[in-house]
Amino acid sequence: MANYKITQNRKGELQAKIQVSGKDNITGNYKVYTKRVYNKDNLTEAKFRKQVDKAAIAFEEEITRALEAQTLEIHTHVLTFAELMAEWQESIKANFSKNYYERSFSVADKFNAFLQERHLDKRPISDITVRDVQMFLNSFSVGYSRTPLVRLKKDLPNIVNYRELARANVINRCSSYGMRRKGNNIEVETAQAICNYYGLNMEDYFDKIDTHKPYALETIKGYRRILRTVFNEAIRYEWIAKNPVCATKIGAGNVNISLRSVPEKEVFSFKEAKEFLAHIDAEPEQNHYKVILFKIMLLTGVRTAELCGLRWSDVDFNNKVLHIRRNRIYSALFGIYEKDPKTKTSTRDIPLPDALANDLDKFMDWFRLADDNFDNKLDEYYIACNMRREPIFPHIIGQWLKSYERKWGVKEVTNHGLRHTYCSLLLSQNVPIQTVSKYMGHSDSTVTLQVYSHFIPDTKGLVVTALNSLTD
């Protein structure tokens, strides 16, 4: 028998929820099917009730016929989370960014695995409660363990031959280069295989390191946003009345928890930056296609993806300005592709220091050697390239930087650390915070202050001098 209840929404409009129970001939279980009726014609309550009466009878007959035929219309079938997620992903594929689409697969894999552990993976999405989602989100607060690693604490004995290990398939040739330096990290299994091959005690040569890494709160928030969107689809299909994700909590307050102050150990000091640039200038000419990228990052503060997206047409030598117009990034799902900059304010023009402008001018000559028509193809050539003037794989820049920093014996600062250095150096030289924020591509100067405020010189003396002048 059909039952219904008439209520009012927040706008005072009448609506009704009809429920019909029936025995599934396939599973033998009783199920409750629901349907909502809205007062689209703005009827009086009495007339709307008559409309709902008719709709309830029709809905009950529809369910009865479907159950007798052992079939059910798709709009009355409540999907599992995995089924709804797959359906939703297909619908957003063409309309959302590739990053967002790819991230949804990571969320789907993690949440489906969680549901399997709780035996909810084959249950309709309406069976998933607020507590289930909260427990899933809480599971990330403890972080995760990456591949177990050990660190080489002293040189391996002379009997260890890397070529022999490679021929014996104990390690690959690429791994051998990284293992020649003391302090490098390698996987536990690889270290154990080497020690077993030569009869060495692994504890004598390797130290275990903690590979536990906590999830960033902003990452957890991103997972929550995707889940909330998927469960909103279930509301749209009238399978659930409330979104269980909306009742979950992460952190506290409305602050941007993705922001953190940048420690000084992650950036170059003014002196260290000068030494770093001196090493770049001293490199042989055949290496300039690599090291000039480090100079660009340090002296303009561009992100790695922005650097990889720079074409020669983006360099304005007349005004000494670098135009940031695109990102070039790698995705495991889509490969290498271009997209708009990270935010609206990331599309910006950055001034070029004289030294960098001169270096880029000389670097252009290197391209002209390979193409006499280069000056008519500025929009076809990327600045970040290999020896053949072809665009590089974005992740290779970080590997180049680390390799050269070790070669030069300087502090190991990451690609993004060079961006941090750019910002910290500008602030330490009393460049106005609004100007720094603009060239960094931040949404507003609040972001810059929250992350880099400790690099701003103490101006207490200036305050005291200004106030003392009042009493002179």
C-alpha positions as CSV (number, residue, x, y, z in Angstrom):
1,M,0.0,0.0,0.0
2,A,1.2,3.5,-0.8
3,N,1.8,6.0,1.9
4,Y,2.6,9.7,1.6
5,K,3.4,12.7,3.6
6,I,2.8,16.4,2.6
7,T,5.3,19.0,3.9
8,Q,6.5,22.4,3.0
9,N,10.0,23.3,1.9
10,R,12.0,26.3,3.0
11,K,10.1,28.6,0.6
12,G,6.8,27.4,2.0
13,E,5.9,25.4,-1.1
14,L,4.0,22.2,-0.8
15,Q,5.7,18.9,-1.6
16,A,4.9,15.3,-1.0
17,K,6.9,12.1,-0.5
18,I,5.3,8.8,-1.6
19,Q,6.5,5.4,-0.3
20,V,5.6,2.0,-1.6
21,S,7.0,-1.3,-0.2
22,G,7.2,-4.4,-2.2
23,K,8.9,-7.8,-2.2
24,D,11.7,-8.2,-4.7
25,N,11.1,-11.5,-6.5
26,I,14.8,-12.0,-7.2
27,T,16.2,-11.4,-3.7
28,G,13.1,-12.1,-1.6
29,N,13.8,-8.9,0.4
30,Y,11.3,-6.2,1.0
31,K,12.3,-2.8,-0.3
32,V,10.9,0.7,0.0
33,Y,10.6,2.8,-3.1
34,T,10.1,6.5,-3.0
35,K,8.8,9.2,-5.2
36,R,8.5,13.0,-4.7
37,V,5.7,15.2,-6.0
38,Y,6.1,18.9,-6.2
39,N,3.3,21.5,-6.4
40,K,4.4,23.0,-9.7
41,D,1.0,24.5,-10.5
42,N,0.8,26.3,-7.1
43,L,-2.4,24.4,-6.1
44,T,-4.2,24.8,-2.8
45,E,-3.5,22.2,-0.2
46,A,-6.8,20.4,-0.8
47,K,-6.3,20.2,-4.6
48,F,-2.6,19.2,-4.1
49,R,-3.7,16.4,-1.8
50,K,-6.0,15.0,-4.5
51,Q,-3.1,15.2,-7.0
52,V,-0.9,13.3,-4.6
53,D,-3.6,10.7,-4.1
54,K,-3.7,9.9,-7.8
55,A,0.1,9.9,-8.0
56,A,0.4,7.5,-5.1
57,I,-2.1,5.0,-6.7
58,A,-0.2,5.3,-10.0
59,F,3.2,4.8,-8.4
60,E,2.0,1.7,-6.5
61,E,0.7,0.1,-9.6
62,E,3.9,0.9,-11.4
63,I,6.0,-0.7,-8.7
64,T,3.7,-3.8,-8.6
65,R,4.0,-4.3,-12.3
66,A,7.7,-3.9,-12.3
67,L,8.2,-6.4,-9.4
68,E,5.9,-8.9,-11.1
69,A,8.0,-8.7,-14.2
70,Q,11.2,-8.9,-12.1
71,T,12.3,-5.6,-13.6
72,L,12.5,-2.1,-12.3
73,E,12.7,1.2,-14.1
74,I,16.2,2.8,-13.8
75,H,14.8,5.8,-11.9
76,T,13.5,3.6,-9.1
77,H,16.7,1.5,-8.8
78,V,19.1,2.9,-6.1
79,L,22.7,2.4,-7.4
80,T,25.7,1.4,-5.3
81,F,28.3,4.1,-4.7
82,A,30.6,2.5,-7.2
83,E,27.9,2.5,-9.9
84,L,26.8,6.1,-9.2
85,M,30.5,7.3,-9.1
86,A,31.2,5.7,-12.5
87,E,28.0,7.2,-13.9
88,W,28.9,10.7,-12.5
89,Q,32.5,10.5,-13.8
90,E,31.3,9.8,-17.3
91,S,29.0,12.9,-17.1
92,I,31.8,15.3,-15.9
93,K,34.5,14.0,-18.3
94,A,33.8,16.6,-20.9
95,N,32.9,19.6,-18.7
96,F,35.4,19.5,-15.8
97,S,39.2,20.0,-15.7
98,K,41.4,17.0,-16.3
99,N,42.9,17.4,-12.8
100,Y,39.5,17.2,-11.1
101,Y,38.4,14.3,-13.3
102,E,41.6,12.4,-12.5
103,R,41.3,13.2,-8.8
104,S,37.8,11.6,-8.7
105,F,39.4,8.2,-9.6
106,S,41.7,8.4,-6.6
107,V,38.7,9.2,-4.3
108,A,36.7,6.4,-5.9
109,D,39.4,3.8,-5.4
110,K,39.9,4.8,-1.8
111,F,36.2,5.0,-0.8
112,N,35.3,1.8,-2.6
113,A,38.1,0.0,-0.7
114,F,36.8,1.5,2.5
115,L,33.2,0.4,1.7
116,Q,34.5,-3.2,0.9
117,E,36.0,-3.4,4.4
118,R,32.6,-2.4,5.9
119,H,30.7,-4.7,3.5
120,L,28.9,-1.7,2.1
121,D,30.3,-1.9,-1.4
122,K,27.3,-3.8,-2.8
123,R,24.7,-2.0,-0.8
124,P,22.7,0.9,-2.2
125,I,24.1,4.3,-1.7
126,S,21.2,5.1,0.6
127,D,22.7,2.7,3.2
128,I,25.8,4.8,3.7
129,T,25.6,6.9,6.8
130,V,27.2,10.1,8.1
131,R,29.4,8.0,10.4
132,D,30.6,5.8,7.5
133,V,31.8,8.9,5.6
134,Q,33.3,10.5,8.8
135,M,35.2,7.3,9.6
136,F,36.6,7.3,6.0
137,L,37.7,10.9,6.3
138,N,39.2,10.3,9.8
139,S,41.3,7.4,8.4
140,F,43.5,10.0,6.6
141,S,44.4,11.9,9.7
142,V,46.9,9.2,10.6
143,G,48.6,9.6,7.2
144,Y,50.0,6.8,5.0
145,S,53.2,4.8,4.6
146,R,55.0,5.1,1.4
147,T,57.3,2.4,0.0
148,P,59.7,1.3,2.8
149,L,63.1,2.9,2.3
150,V,66.6,2.7,3.7
151,R,69.5,5.2,3.5
152,L,73.0,4.3,2.6
153,K,75.0,5.4,5.7
154,K,78.5,4.4,4.5
155,D,80.0,3.4,1.2
156,L,79.5,-0.2,0.2
157,P,82.7,-2.4,0.0
158,N,84.7,-2.6,-3.2
159,I,83.3,-6.1,-3.9
160,V,80.0,-4.5,-4.8
161,N,79.9,-4.1,-8.6
162,Y,76.9,-2.2,-9.9
163,R,77.2,-3.5,-13.4
164,E,77.3,-7.0,-12.1
165,L,74.2,-6.4,-10.1
166,A,72.5,-5.0,-13.2
167,R,73.5,-8.0,-15.3
168,A,72.1,-10.3,-12.5
169,N,68.8,-8.3,-12.5
170,V,69.3,-7.4,-8.8
171,I,69.0,-3.7,-9.7
172,N,68.5,-1.8,-12.9
173,R,71.1,0.4,-14.5
174,C,69.3,3.6,-13.5
175,S,69.2,2.7,-9.8
176,S,73.0,2.1,-9.7
177,Y,73.6,5.8,-10.4
178,G,71.6,6.9,-7.4
179,M,73.2,4.4,-5.1
180,R,76.8,5.6,-5.6
181,R,76.3,8.5,-3.2
182,K,76.1,8.1,0.5
183,G,72.9,9.4,1.9
184,N,70.7,8.4,-1.0
185,N,67.5,6.5,-0.3
186,I,66.6,3.1,-1.8
187,E,63.9,0.6,-1.3
188,V,64.3,-2.0,1.4
189,E,63.9,-4.9,-1.0
190,T,66.6,-3.6,-3.2
191,A,69.0,-3.1,-0.3
192,Q,68.3,-6.5,1.0
193,A,68.8,-8.1,-2.4
194,I,72.3,-6.4,-2.8
195,C,73.3,-7.6,0.7
196,N,72.1,-11.1,0.1
197,Y,74.0,-11.2,-3.3
198,Y,77.3,-10.3,-1.6
199,G,76.7,-11.8,1.8
200,L,76.6,-8.4,3.6
201,N,74.8,-7.4,6.8
202,M,72.3,-4.8,5.8
203,E,72.3,-3.1,9.2
204,D,76.0,-2.3,8.7
205,Y,75.4,-0.3,5.6
206,F,71.8,0.9,5.7
207,D,69.6,2.8,8.1
208,K,65.9,2.5,8.0
209,I,64.1,5.8,7.6
210,D,60.5,6.8,8.5
211,T,58.5,6.9,5.3
212,H,55.2,7.8,7.1
213,K,53.7,10.9,5.5
214,P,50.6,12.6,6.8
215,Y,47.8,13.7,4.4
216,A,47.5,17.4,4.0
217,L,44.2,18.7,5.4
218,E,43.5,20.4,2.0
219,T,43.8,17.0,0.4
220,I,41.2,15.5,2.7
221,K,39.0,18.5,2.0
222,G,39.3,17.8,-1.7
223,Y,38.2,14.2,-1.1
224,R,35.3,15.5,0.9
225,R,34.2,17.9,-1.9
226,I,34.1,15.2,-4.5
227,L,32.1,12.8,-2.2
228,R,29.7,15.6,-1.4
229,T,29.1,16.2,-5.1
230,V,28.5,12.5,-5.8
231,F,26.0,12.2,-2.9
232,N,24.2,15.3,-4.2
233,E,23.5,13.3,-7.3
234,A,21.8,10.7,-5.1
235,I,19.6,13.5,-3.7
236,R,18.8,14.7,-7.2
237,Y,17.6,11.2,-8.1
238,E,15.6,11.2,-4.8
239,W,17.4,8.2,-3.4
240,I,18.4,10.0,-0.2
241,A,16.9,13.0,1.6
242,K,20.0,14.4,3.1
243,N,23.7,14.3,2.0
244,P,25.7,12.4,4.7
245,V,28.9,14.2,3.7
246,C,27.6,17.6,4.6
247,A,27.4,16.6,8.3
248,T,31.0,15.5,8.5
249,K,33.8,17.7,9.9
250,I,37.4,18.3,9.0
251,G,39.5,20.7,11.0
252,A,37.9,23.8,12.5
253,G,37.1,27.3,11.4
254,N,37.0,28.8,7.9
255,V,40.7,29.5,7.5
256,N,42.5,28.2,4.5
257,I,44.2,25.2,6.1
258,S,46.3,24.5,3.0
259,L,48.5,27.5,3.9
260,R,51.6,27.2,6.1
261,S,54.6,29.3,6.8
262,V,57.6,28.5,4.7
263,P,60.6,27.5,6.9
264,E,63.9,29.2,6.1
265,K,65.5,25.7,5.5
266,E,63.3,25.4,2.4
267,V,64.6,28.6,0.7
268,F,68.0,30.1,-0.2
269,S,69.2,33.0,1.9
270,F,70.4,36.1,0.0
271,K,74.0,34.9,0.1
272,E,73.1,31.3,-0.8
273,A,71.0,32.6,-3.8
274,K,74.0,34.6,-5.1
275,E,76.2,31.5,-4.8
276,F,73.6,29.4,-6.6
277,L,73.4,31.9,-9.5
278,A,77.2,32.0,-9.6
279,H,77.3,28.2,-10.1
280,I,74.7,28.5,-12.9
281,D,76.8,31.1,-14.7
282,A,80.0,29.0,-14.4
283,E,78.4,25.9,-16.1
284,P,79.6,25.0,-19.6
285,E,77.6,26.3,-22.5
286,Q,76.3,22.8,-23.4
287,N,74.5,22.7,-20.0
288,H,72.7,26.0,-20.3
289,Y,69.5,24.5,-21.6
290,K,69.1,22.9,-18.2
291,V,70.5,25.5,-15.7
292,I,68.8,28.5,-17.3
293,L,65.5,27.0,-16.1
294,F,66.8,27.2,-12.5
295,K,67.6,30.9,-13.0
296,I,64.1,31.6,-14.4
297,M,62.4,30.0,-11.4
298,L,64.6,31.8,-8.9
299,L,64.4,35.3,-10.6
300,T,60.7,35.2,-11.6
301,G,59.0,32.9,-9.0
302,V,57.2,30.9,-11.7
303,R,55.7,27.5,-10.8
304,T,57.2,24.4,-12.6
305,A,54.0,23.9,-14.7
306,E,54.1,27.6,-15.7
307,L,57.8,27.3,-16.6
308,C,57.1,24.2,-18.8
309,G,54.3,26.1,-20.5
310,L,56.4,29.1,-21.5
311,R,56.9,29.6,-25.2
312,W,59.3,32.1,-26.7
313,S,56.4,34.3,-27.7
314,D,55.7,34.8,-24.0
315,V,59.0,36.7,-23.6
316,D,58.7,40.5,-24.2
317,F,62.3,41.7,-24.6
318,N,61.3,45.3,-25.3
319,N,59.5,45.7,-22.0
320,K,61.5,43.0,-20.2
321,V,58.4,41.1,-19.1
322,L,57.5,37.4,-18.9
323,H,53.9,36.6,-19.8
324,I,52.4,33.7,-17.8
325,R,49.5,32.3,-19.9
326,R,49.4,28.6,-19.5
327,N,50.5,25.5,-17.5
328,R,52.0,22.4,-19.1
329,I,51.5,19.4,-16.8
330,Y,51.7,15.6,-16.7
331,S,48.8,13.4,-15.7
332,A,48.9,9.6,-15.4
333,L,45.5,9.5,-17.0
334,F,45.9,12.1,-19.8
335,G,49.7,12.3,-20.3
336,I,51.2,15.7,-20.9
337,Y,48.7,18.5,-21.7
338,E,48.2,22.3,-21.4
339,K,45.7,24.1,-19.3
340,D,45.0,27.6,-18.0
341,P,47.1,28.8,-15.1
342,K,46.1,27.7,-11.6
343,T,43.9,30.7,-10.7
344,K,42.7,33.9,-12.4
345,T,45.5,35.9,-10.7
346,S,48.1,33.3,-11.9
347,T,47.7,34.8,-15.4
348,R,50.2,37.6,-15.0
349,D,53.2,39.6,-16.3
350,I,56.4,39.3,-14.4
351,P,59.3,41.8,-14.8
352,L,62.6,40.3,-16.1
353,P,65.9,41.3,-14.4
354,D,68.5,42.6,-16.8
355,A,70.8,39.6,-16.3
356,L,68.0,37.1,-17.0
357,A,66.8,39.0,-20.0
358,N,70.4,39.0,-21.4
359,D,70.7,35.2,-20.7
360,L,67.4,34.5,-22.5
361,D,68.5,36.6,-25.5
362,K,71.7,34.5,-25.7
363,F,69.7,31.3,-25.3
364,M,67.6,32.3,-28.3
365,D,70.7,32.2,-30.4
366,W,71.1,28.5,-29.5
367,F,67.6,27.9,-31.0
368,R,68.5,29.8,-34.1
369,L,71.4,27.5,-34.7
370,A,69.0,24.7,-35.3
371,D,66.3,26.6,-37.2
372,D,67.0,29.5,-39.5
373,N,63.3,30.4,-39.4
374,F,63.1,30.3,-35.6
375,D,62.1,34.0,-35.2
376,N,58.9,33.3,-37.2
377,K,58.1,30.3,-35.0
378,L,58.3,31.8,-31.5
379,D,54.9,30.3,-30.6
380,E,56.0,26.8,-31.6
381,Y,59.1,26.5,-29.4
382,Y,59.0,26.0,-25.6
383,I,61.8,27.5,-23.4
384,A,62.0,24.4,-21.3
385,C,63.5,21.9,-23.7
386,N,66.0,19.1,-24.2
387,M,69.1,19.2,-26.4
388,R,67.0,18.7,-29.5
389,R,64.9,21.8,-28.6
390,E,61.9,19.6,-27.9
391,P,59.6,20.2,-24.9
392,I,60.7,18.2,-21.8
393,F,58.8,16.0,-19.5
394,P,57.7,18.4,-16.6
395,H,59.1,16.2,-13.8
396,I,62.6,16.1,-15.2
397,I,63.4,19.7,-14.0
398,G,63.3,18.6,-10.4
399,Q,65.7,15.8,-11.1
400,W,68.1,18.1,-12.9
401,L,67.9,20.6,-10.0
402,K,68.7,18.0,-7.4
403,S,71.6,16.6,-9.4
404,Y,73.2,20.0,-9.9
405,E,72.7,21.1,-6.3
406,R,74.6,18.0,-5.2
407,K,77.2,18.6,-7.8
408,W,77.7,22.2,-6.6
409,G,77.5,21.2,-2.9
410,V,74.8,23.7,-2.2
411,K,71.7,23.4,0.0
412,E,69.1,21.2,-1.7
413,V,66.1,23.4,-2.5
414,T,63.2,22.1,-4.6
415,N,61.6,23.7,-7.6
416,H,59.0,25.2,-5.5
417,G,61.7,26.2,-3.0
418,L,63.1,28.5,-5.7
419,R,59.7,30.1,-6.0
420,H,59.6,30.5,-2.2
421,T,63.1,32.0,-2.4
422,Y,62.0,34.6,-5.0
423,C,59.2,35.7,-2.7
424,S,61.3,35.8,0.5
425,L,64.1,37.8,-1.2
426,L,61.6,40.4,-2.5
427,L,60.1,40.8,0.9
428,S,63.5,41.0,2.6
429,Q,64.4,43.9,0.3
430,N,61.2,45.8,1.4
431,V,59.3,45.3,-1.9
432,P,55.6,46.2,-1.1
433,I,53.6,43.2,-0.2
434,Q,50.9,44.0,-2.8
435,T,53.6,44.0,-5.5
436,V,55.0,40.7,-4.4
437,S,51.6,39.1,-4.2
438,K,50.8,40.3,-7.8
439,Y,54.0,38.8,-9.2
440,M,53.6,35.5,-7.3
441,G,50.1,35.2,-8.7
442,H,48.4,34.9,-5.3
443,S,44.7,35.6,-5.0
444,D,45.4,38.4,-2.6
445,S,48.1,39.7,-0.3
446,T,46.6,37.9,2.7
447,V,47.9,34.6,1.2
448,T,51.4,36.1,0.8
449,L,51.4,37.5,4.4
450,Q,50.2,34.3,5.9
451,V,52.9,32.2,4.3
452,Y,55.9,34.6,4.1
453,S,55.4,37.3,6.8
454,H,58.4,36.1,8.8
455,F,60.6,37.2,5.9
456,I,59.5,40.8,6.1
457,P,62.3,42.8,7.9
458,D,61.4,44.2,11.4
459,T,60.3,47.8,11.0
460,K,60.1,48.6,14.7
461,G,62.9,51.2,14.4
462,L,61.0,53.0,11.6
463,V,57.9,53.1,13.8
464,V,59.7,54.6,16.8
465,T,61.5,57.2,14.5
466,A,58.2,58.3,13.0
467,L,56.5,58.7,16.3
468,N,59.5,60.4,17.9
469,S,59.4,63.0,15.1
470,L,56.0,64.2,16.6
471,T,57.7,65.3,19.8
472,D,60.8,67.0,18.2
